[in-house]
């Protein structure tokens, strides 16, 4: 896409983005966006942080690693708030919820539970889902279907719930994976049990608050949409796009969007930006974009803008959005995907990179921060004009599949053995 075309697009959509940006405030007022990363996909649940001062090192420089800590296996990402970092991992026959001092990497406390989870396909047997923070609790979800809430200060168990025992939560292909969503007084998870789809638990007690009808389990996580007094949750369940009233659990909208292949997963979470919802998966499904409409009665509905395969087909990494363009990994993980920029409104590919190892990405200081499965950190311009790598640096080992956290100009990331803190603000 040429510069003139980009300018034309930005001009004709700027007023629209301003209008809906003021309506759909999301979670901006609920989090210190640049300082913390307290849940799956960060403070806005969209892989975006407003941190500034991200420095690109010169050719001979690298970002310094401030500390390294030994950890167990898993694809669970770190979460950060205040002075502490929290992680869910597995060491032998134990799963652990851990607290670290984010300044030094020192382990503050560890809560352990026994596990006999085994992956049917010989893949990772550690936790997949990322824990979430409330003011005083850390909530984690095990691949075996156990939900634990522990005290943030001490690691003491406050409550636990067995989703298999309560709802018949299915193991699926790769275990249970929904990252808990802490929203107000509730913990919301995609369960996919024998008779349920999504469940809300009381944050303080773990008691069931509401449950939906059956929609099938999958691997994406629920994402909130908050506007004024209304709280909605959007979920990429097995059968498609589900919108729920977060207080009552009632269905607001549902649209079928499912892979035609039974041996498939929906692993990338919904991306909510402006007044749009984007879903994407591989396995013959592709991407879909919907507009959120607000009728006079205040109950939102959906308008489908497009659905198409081979535009931005995300295997497991949730893409990010900036100025009407989407950036994400296109293609299957095992086949070396490409990084791709997509003009969201019209479903047009702006550019594609060369094939890369799969990975995860975030948007910070108008740049793409990308961590590849090879353990390489890649920074690139978040621009529809073309792919431009700004910096590449090996920071972890191979098999780095967990997402990372960005908080206060520091990147916190892990592989199968190590948790590290990298300073992105300077290279001295």
N, C-alpha and C positions, 0 to 999 in steps of 0.2 A: 504494500500500500504506500503510495507516494505522500509527500508532506502536504501537498495541496488538498488531497482527499481527506487526510486526517484532520486538517484545519476545518474543512467543510463539515465533517461529522461533528466535531466538537462544538462548532458554532450552532448547528441546528438542534443539538440536544442539550445545550447548556441550561436553557430555561427549564426544560423538562426535569433535568437532574436536580436543579435547585428547588423546584416545587416539591418533588417527591422526597428529596433529601430532608426537607423540613418536616414532611409528614411522617416518614418512617425513620424515626430517630434511633431505632434499634436500642443498643445498650450503651450508647456513648455517655450518658449521664450516670451510669451505674458502675463505672470502673475507671480507675486511673490508667488510661490506655497505654501510656508510655512506660510506666513503672512496673507493672505486674503482668503476669500471664497465668491466670488462676484456673483455667479450665481448657478443655479441648478446643483447639483453634484460636486460643487467645481471648483477650478481654471483650472483643466484639463478635466472637464465634465465627469469624470469617478470615482468619489468618492475617489480619491487619493490625498494625500497631502504629501509633503516631510518634514514635521515638524519632529524634532528629540528631544530627551530628554523626551520622554513619560515615566513617572515613574509608576511602578506597586506598589501600597501600600502594606504594610505588612498586615497580617491577621487581626489585630485590628485597622487598619487605614482606612480612607476614603478620597477621593478627597474633598477638600473644595468647597462649593458654595460661590462665591465671591459676587454675588448680585442676586436679584429676582425682577422682574417687573410684574405688572398685565397686561394681554393682553386678547383679545377676542378669539373667536373660529376660527377654520380653520385648514387645513392640509398644509398650506403654510409654507415653511421652512425659517429661517432667512438667510440673506446674509450679509457679512461683508467685508468692505474694509476701509483701513486707520483707522481713529479713531471712525468710526461709524458702527452701525448695523441697518439693515432695515428689516421691517416685514410687511406682509399683513394679516389683521385679520378682524373679524366682531364682532360688538357689537350692538345687537338689530337690528334696521333697517338701520344700517350704516356699510359700509365696510371702512377700514382705511389702508392707506399706512403710516407707521410710521418710524421715525428716532430716534435711541437711541444712547447715548454716550456708546460706548462698554466697557469703563473702569468702569463706575458707574451704568449703566442701566437707567440713567435719560432720560426721553422722551424729545427729542429736538424739534420735530414738528410732527404734524399729519395732513394728508390730508384725508378728509372724503367725501364719496359719498353715496347717498341713494341706498338701494337695497331691492328688494322684492323677491329675489330668494328663491324658495322652492324646497327641494329635494323630488322627487317622491317616494323614498323608505324609507323616514324617517331617512336618514343618515345625515352627517355633512352638514350644510348650509352655512358655511364660505368658504373662498377661498381655492381652491385646488392647484393652480399653484404657483410656487415660482417666485418672481420678479427678475429682472436682472439689473445690474448696467452698465452704461457707465461712461465716465469721468465726466459728469455733470448731468446725468439723472437717475432716477429710473423708471423702466417700469413694471407695474403690469397687470395681466390678470384676470378678474373676472369670476366666474362661469356663470354669465349672458351674457358673451360675450363682455364685455367692456374692452378696453385697455386704460390705462392712463399712460402718461409720466409726471412725476413731477420733479421739480428742486431738486437736491440732497441737496443743501445748505439750501433752504427755504421751500420746500414742495409745492411751487406754481405750479399750473397746466400749463404745456407747450402745451399739445395736448391730445385729446382723440379720439378714434375710436370705432364705434359700429360694431362688426363683424357680428352680426345678421342682421343689416340693410344693410350692404354692400354685404354680401356673403350668408346670410341665414344660418349662423353657427348653427348647431343642438345642442339641449340640451343634447342628448344622454341619457344614463342611469343616470349619476351622475353629470351633468353640464359640462361646458367647463373647460379643465384642462391643456392644453399645456402651459408649462413654457416658457416665451419669451426667445429667443436666440438673444442677441446683438452681431452682428458680423460686424465689420467695421462700415459702415454708415447705417446699416439695422437692423431692428427688425424682426425676422423670427418666425412664429407661425404655428402650425398645426391647421387648421380651420375646414376643412371638411364641407364646405357649400354646397349649392345646386349644384354648378358647379365648386367648387375649392377644393383642398386638402391642400396645403401649401401656405402661403402668406408671402411676405416681405414688410414691411413698412419702409418708410424713417425715420431714427432715430430722425432727428431734426424737422420734420413736421408731421409725421404720414401718409403721402400720400402713396398710393399703388405704389410700385416699380415693383413687378411682382407677378404673381399668377400661380399656376400649374392647370392642369386639375383635375377632381374629383377623389379622392382616398378614401373618407370616413373618418369621424372623429373618433378619439380614445383618449386614455389618456396618451400615451407616449409623450415625448418632443423631439424636434430636437436636434441633437448632431453634432458639427462641426468636420471636419477632415481637417487640414491645413498642407500642405507640400509645401515648397518653395513658388512659386507665386500662387499655386492652392488652392482654397478654395471650399470644398465640404460640403454638409450637408446630414446626413443620418437620415431618419425618419422611425419609426415603425407605419405606417399608418394602417387603418383598413384592407386593402387588403394585406399588406406585407411590404417588405423592399424596401424603395425608396431612391435613391441617387440623389442629385441635385447639379447643379452648383450654388454656392451661389451668384454669381454676376448676373446671368441671369435668374435663376430659371428653367433652362432646365434640363430635366431628363437625368441622366447619366446611371443609371441602375435601374431596378425594378425586384423584384422576389416575386412571390406570396407566402405568408406565413400567413395563416389566420386560426383562430379557426373554426372548423366545426359547432360550436354551435353559433346560432345567439345571444342569451342572454349571451354575453361574452365581455370582454374588454382586450385590450393590454395596460398595464399600466406601465410596466418596460421599461425604455428608452434603446435604443441601447447602448451596451458597445463596444467601439472601443479600441482595444489594439494591439500593434505590428502592423501587417498588417491583422488583423482579425476584424470581426464584429460578435457579439453574440446577438441574440434576444431570448426572452423567455416569455412565458405566460402560464397560466393554461387553464382551459376549453378545455381540449383535444388537445391542440396544442403542448406543450413542448418547447424544445429549438432547435436552429439552429446556425451553425457556418459557416461563409463564409470567404474566403480569398480574399483580394483586389488585383487584378492583374493590372499591368500598362503596356499596350501595347506601342509600339514605338510612337504612335501619342499623348501620354500623357493622353488619356481619360481612366479612370479606368474601369474595369469590375469586375465581381464577379465569383468566383468558389465555389460552394457549397461543403463543407467538410462533413457535416452530419446534419441530422434533426432527432430528436427522442423525444418521450415523456418519462416522468418519469426518466429523468436524472437530470435536474435542471429546474424545472417548477416554474417560479417566478410569484407570484400573483400581486404584485405591486412594490416591492423593487428591484432596479437595483443592480446586483451583482458587485463585484470588481475582479480585476485580479492581479496576482503576479506570475512571473516566469513560465508562461504557465499554471497556475491553476486558476480556477474560484471559488469564494466563494460567496454563496448567500443563500437565503431562498427558500426551495423547498416545494411547496404545498400550498393549499388554506389557506388564513388568518384565516377563521373561524374554521378550522380543526386542528389548532396547527401544523404549518409546522416544518420541521427540518432545521438546518443549515447544508449546504452540501459543500464539496470540490469536484470539478470536474476537471479531467485532460482534458484540453480543446481540444487539438489536436485530441484525439482519443475518446472523449466522454465517459470516464471511471470514475466511481465514486470512489474517494479515501477514503472518509469517510462521515458519517452522524452523527450529534449530536442526543441527545434525543429530543423529541418534545418540542418546545418552543412557547411562544407567538410570533406572527409575529412582524416584526420591520424593521428597516433600518440599513445599515452598511456603514462604510468607512474603508479605509486602511491608517494607519499612523504609521510611525516608525516600519514597518514590523509587525504590529499587526492589528487585526480586532477590530474596535471600533463599538459596536453594541448598539443601543437603542431600547428596546423592547416596544411593545404597553402597557405593564404593567407599564411602567415608569422606568424599571430597566436598568441600564447601565451595559453592559457586555463587558469585554475585553478578547480576546482570541488570541492564536498564529495563524498567517497566515502561516501555514505549512501543506503540504500534508501528513505528517506522521500520523496525527491524531488530533482530536478535543481536545484542552486543554484550559479550562477556566482559566484566570489569575486573574480576579477580577470581583466581582459583587457588585453593589451598587444601592439602590433605590434613584433616583434623582427627579422623577416626578410622577404624578398620573396616573391612568389608562386612556386608550384612547389616549395615546401618539402615534399618527400615523404620525405626520410630521417628515420629515428628519431633520437633525441637521447641524450645521456648525462647522468646526474645523479651528481655526485661531490662530496662535501664541501660541500653546500649551493650548488653552482654547476651551472648548466645549460650544456652545450656542445652547440651545434646548428649546422647548416649548410643553406644553400640552394644554388643553382647557382653562386654567386660568392663567398660569404663563409662563414667559420667564425667563430662568436662565442662568447664566454663571458659569461654573465649571472649576477649575484650574486642568489640568491634568499633570502639570510639577512637582508638589510636593504634599505632603499630610500633610504639617505642619499647 
